[in-house]
Amino acid sequence: MVHLVTYDLVGQYRPPADYAAIEDAIKSIGPWCHLQKSVWLVESELLDSDLAARLRPYTYLPDKLWVCRIYRSWSGYNLDEDQQAWLNSRNFGSLAETLSAFLPSPFNVLGKLGR
């Protein structure tokens, strides 16, 4: 699964170490692509809420953090070759695949009803 991670470390005088810490935490999750200053893509089987929980310790109260799952439905321009290659080599999966991982199979449910 590919997730979009974006953050805004609030405060005019944030030390570079704050940015380095959250960037290292993102990189430790799985294969990653740094799209823009505070915008990352990371590949992981973790849920969005689990990713956010792993990154939360690197933020302060006024900071903003947003994590969401993305699918193949995206568009962009002026991406460099490395970013394009990373995006083109990922398995984004489908919404149906994601739902099937969390919902019981209709055949399993029907089989249990007949017992």
N, C-alpha and C positions, 0 to 999 in steps of 0.2 A: 504494500500500500504506500502511496506517496502522499505526504502531508505538506501543507503550506504552513510555515512558521513565520510569524512577523511580530516584531516587538518595537516598542518605543520606550527607551530608557529616558525618563523625564529628568530634567535638570540641566541647566546650562553648563555646569562644570563637572560633569561625570568623568571620572578618571578612565583612561584607556583600558585599565585592568578590568573594569566592569564589563566592557564590550568583549574583551578577550575571553572572559570567563563564560559568558553566555554562548559565545561562538564555539568555544571548546566543548561545552555541554551539548550543543546541537550536533557537532561533528561526531561526538561519541555515540549518538543514537543509531546511526547507520549511514549508508551512502547518502551523500548530500550534494546539493548544488546551491551556491550562493548567487542569487539572482540580482539583488540590489542591496543597498547599504544594510538594511535591517529586514530583508526578505530572503528566506531560505526555503528550499525544498529538501525534505529528508524522507528516505525510504525506510519504513519500519512496519512491523506487524502489530505494534502497539496501537491502542485506541488513542484518539485525540486527547481525551481527558488524561490518560496516562502520560502522554508526551508533555502536556501542559504542567502536570504535577512534577515531572522531572526537571522542568525548566524554571518553575516558580521560585526555587531557592536563589536563583541568580538575579532576581528582581527585587525592587523595593516597593513600598506601598503605592506611590503614585504612578509607577511604571505600567505599561500596557503590554499584554501578551495575547496573541491570538493564534490558535492552531486549528486547522481544518483539513479534512481529507479531500484530495482532489482526484478527479478522474481524467480520462483522456480528453475531455471536452475543455480545451484551453486554447488561447490564442495569444500571440505576442509578436513583437518585431524588434529589431536591433539587438537581438541576443547574440553573444559571441559564439564561436564554433564549439567551445567546450560546453557551454550551457545547452546549445542545441543537441549536441551528441548525448549529453546526460539525459535530457528529456526524451529523446528518441529511443534510448536504450532501456527505458523503464517499463515495467508492467504495471500500469495504473489500475488494471482490473475494471470491473463494472459495478454499478450499484447493486445489480442482482447478485453478483458474487459476494458482495459485502453482506447483504441481507441474508443470504443463505447460510453464512457462517454463524449468524446470531439467531435465526429462526429455525424451528424444527421443520424437518422435511414433511410435506403433506402425506407422503407414503408412510412415514413412521407414525404419524398421528392416526391415520386410518387403520394401520395395523394394530395399534393399541386399543382402538375402539372396538375392534372385532373380537377381542379376547374376553 
